[in-house]
């Protein structure tokens, strides 16, 4: 059976609020880690979110 093409990753807030998003990523096509500027409702601002492992 073939390996899955996408994995789930956790985008965690750099504002240390504990808030996170879950996103799909294809590790074969996108080898670098994801980093986005998204909304964090805990601090009510747009902050950087960086990829961590989903446990």
KAURSUL-V20743 format. One record per run of one state. SS is the DSSP state (hx for helix, st for strand, lp for the rest). FROM is the first residue (numbers start at 1). LEN is the number of residues. Records with the same first field share a line. If there is no record, write none. Layout:
SS: FROM-LEN ; FROM-LEN
This chain:
lp: 1-6 ; 14-6 ; 26-9 ; 41-4 ; 53-3
st: 7-7 ; 20-6 ; 35-6 ; 45-8
